Amino acid sequence: MIVKGIEEARESIRRLRNEGRSKIGFVPTMGYLHEGHLSLCDIALSKGDGVVVSIFVNPTQFNDPADLESYPRDIDRDISLLNEKGVDVVFVPSTDEIYGADFCSSVRVSQLTERFEGASRPGHFEGVTTVVSILFNILNPDFAVFGEKDFQQLRVIERMVKDLKFPIEIVRGKLIREDDGLALSSRNVRLSKEGRTLAPAIYQALKKGADAFKSGERNGGKIASLVKKDLAAEPKITVDYLCVVDEETLSETTGPITSPSRILFAGYIDGIRLIDNMPLAF
């Protein structure tokens, strides 16, 4: 079922619940779906007995109008893929439906949003948390699935749900990669042929850091330096940030790693922003 209006979406959820569906899952997306998105749908389908997917390119989380304009879209393909998956409801609202002409509210999470993507893309996370809150209020799911590829975003959403007491479980979905290691992203299609050939070097550098951790290296600064050295060998990869952080607080770890951590990366190839991360688990 494809719905576009808020009341239509709410009625579709009521209908599912009236059918006895007691565990409704939600997967928010911006469309141009790939296997990473579809893996989140698989999690929702296995965990719940009703699944709603939203497709909404949220303008308020783009700090660059050109990036918003060039963001890939193919709604017919997306709907076809979701129908094949067996998703119950696809919510495809317009910008006016979500915000309206006189919208003047926002949801902001502090601390976790102040560095990394938050620093590089001013207003990005406020746009994310605001639209996710709106979607939660419209659909009222029992759980929602977010991928680990956008790890900072995942932690921000988890914090928002905890702080604002949303009665919604946040379920993590593993980062999905191409066969050559490149993290799946809707932006990958914008890479040139040369850029696409180069892009797996990001994964290879992150894996080198993770392998060093597995071999006994416990200094976050040294692991970050090792990864940066590999990336520096590829002059067409421009690094925005690369560091080891605590998974819970996202605080940078330059000394001993004493808790579950991640290597976070963001950078550019062909002017296309790519993000990735690698867990460092004991």
N, C-alpha and C positions, 0 to 999 in steps of 0.2 A: 504494500500500500504506500503510495506517494502522497504526502500531505505538504501543504505550503503555508497554511495559516496557523496561528497559535491555537485558536479554539479547536480547529480541525485536528491538530496534533494532540491536544489534551483529550479530545473525544476518542481518538484512536487508542490512547493509553487506557482510558476507562473501559473501552470495549475489550481490550486484552485482559484486564483484571476481571471483568464480568464473566469472561470465559474460563476463569479459574487460574489465569497466569499469575502466580504469586511472587515471582522473582524476575523483575524487568531489568534488563541490562541496557546500557547506553554506550555508544561509541561516537564521540564527537570528531568530525573530520572537516577539512577544508576542500575535500574532493581531490580529483585527479589521483584516484586510488591506486595503490600498488600492493605488493604482497605483504608489506608491513602492516598497512591498514587492515587487510583481509585477515591477517593473523590475529588482530585484536577482535575482529568479528567472530573468529573461531572460538576465542576465549569466552566471549559473551554468550555465544550459542551453546557452549558446553556447560557453562556455569548457571545460566538462567533458562527460563521457559518462555521468554519473550524478549526480542531484541529490537532496539531503535537505533538507527544511525542518522546523524545529522550531516548535511553537506552545506557549509556556509563559509565563504571566504570572508573572514571578519576584517573589515577595513581598519578598525581601531587598533589592531595589533601590528600594523605596518607603519614604521616611521618613515619609510621612503615611498612616495606615491608611485614611482617608476616600478618598484618591486611589486606593489599591489597590482599595477596594470599588467605586468608581464607574468604574474602567477598563472601557471597552466590550469586550464579548465576543460572538462569534457563530461558534462552532466549525464548525457545519454549513456556513455560508456560506464560511468560510475553506477548508475541505476541498474544497468544490465548485470554488472558484476555482483551487486548486492542481491539482486533477485536470484541469481545462481546460488548464492550462499544460503538463501532461505531466510533472510532478514525480514522481520514482520512489518516494520514501518521505516520509511525513509523520509526524514523531515528536511525539506528544502526551502527554508524561508528566504525572503528578500531582506535587503538591508533595512528598508522602511518597516518591515514587519518586526524586526528585532529592536530597532532603535527609535523609529519615528522622527518627526521633524523637531520636536522639542525635548529630546532626551538630554538629561543633564546630571546623571548619576554615574558613579563608578565604584568599583571594588578594588582595593589596593592591599597587597601583602607587602610588608616591609621586610628588611633584613635579607631574606633569601633572594630578593629581587635586585639588590643594589649593585651586584657585580656581574661580570660575564655578559650574558645576553642583555641583562637589564641596563648595564653601563653602555654597551655598544648600540643598543636599539632603544633609545629613550621612549617610554610610554608603552613598550611592547607588552610587558607583563600585566600592566593595568588593563590593557585591552583584552588580554587572555582571560584574566580572572573575572572581569566584568561580563564577558560574553558567556563564559562557562557558568557563572552564577545565574544568568538569565535562562540558559538552556536547562539547567537543573530545576529552576522554578517552573518552567513550562512543562517539562516532561516528568519530573518527580520519579526518577528511576530508583531502583534498589541498590544498584551498583553501576559504576562507570569504569571503562577500561582505557588506560592511557599507556602509551609506549615509553620504554626506557631510552629511546633515541634522544628525545628532548628531555634529558634527565633533570635539568634545572626546572623546566616547566612542570614535570611530574612532581617534584618536591614542593613547588609552589602551590600546586593544586591540592596536594595532600595536606599542606599546612592550612590552606584556606578552609578546606572541609572540616578540619579539626577545630580551628578557631571559631568559625561561624556556625558550628554545630549542625551542618547539613547531615541528615540521616541517610547518608549514601556511603557505601563502601567503595574505596578506590582500589582497583585491581591493576597490577602492573603487567605489562606485556613486554616480552624480551625484544631487544633490538634485532631486527632482521637485516641480513646483508645479502648482497649479490654474491655470486660464486667467487669473485675475485676479492671479496672483503669490503667493498664499498657499502657504507650504510645506505639502505634504501631511503630515498627522499623524492618527493614530487619535483624538486628542483633539479634533479639529476638530468632530466631530459633537456635542460637548457645548456648543458655542457657541450663544448665543441668535441669533435672526435678526438683531438689531441688531449683536451682536458679530461675527457672520460678515461682515456688510457692512463693518464697520470694519477687520477683521483685515488686509486687503491693504495697509493703510497701513504695516504693518511692512516689507513688501517694497519699497514705494515709497520709504521712507526709506533703507533699505539700498542700493537702487539709486542713489539720489542720491549717496551716499557713494562707491560704485564709479564712478559717472560723473565725480565730481570727481577721482578717482585717474587715470582714463583721460585726463582733460583736463590732467594734469600736477601735481596736488596730491600731494605726497609726505610730508606731515606727518601722522602717525597721529592725534595729538591733535586737529588741525583737522578731519580727516575724521570722527572720532568726535563732535566738537561739532556738526558740520553735521547728522549723523544724529539726534543727541539733540534738536536744535532742532526738527526736523520731528516727531519723536515727541511732544515736549512740547505740540505744537499739538492733540494728541488726548488729552484728560484721562482718557478711559476706558481708555487703554493705560497700565498701570503697568509701568515699566521696572525690572527687577531688575539687569541689567548690560548695558552696551553699550560695547564697546571694540574697538580694532584689535589683533590679536595676530600674532606670528610663527607660521606654520603648523607649523613643526617643534617649537618649544619651548613654544608657547602663552603666551610671555611678552608682556606688554602693550607696545605700541609707541606712545609718546606723542610721539616725535620723528621723525626721518627714517626712512622705510620703505626698507630696503635688501635685503629678501628677500621671497619669496612670503608673503603675509599674508592674514588674513581679518578681516572685521568680524563679531564674535559678538554675538548678541542673545538675551536671555531676558526674558520679562515675562508679564503677565497681562491677559486680557480676560475679563470675566464670572467672574473667579476661576479661569479655566482657564490653566494654564501653557503658554506657547508658546515655542519656540526657533527660531532661524533663523540663517543666516550668509550671507556674501557674499564670494567670493574677490576678492583684489586681486593680480592676476597681471601681471608685467611683460611 
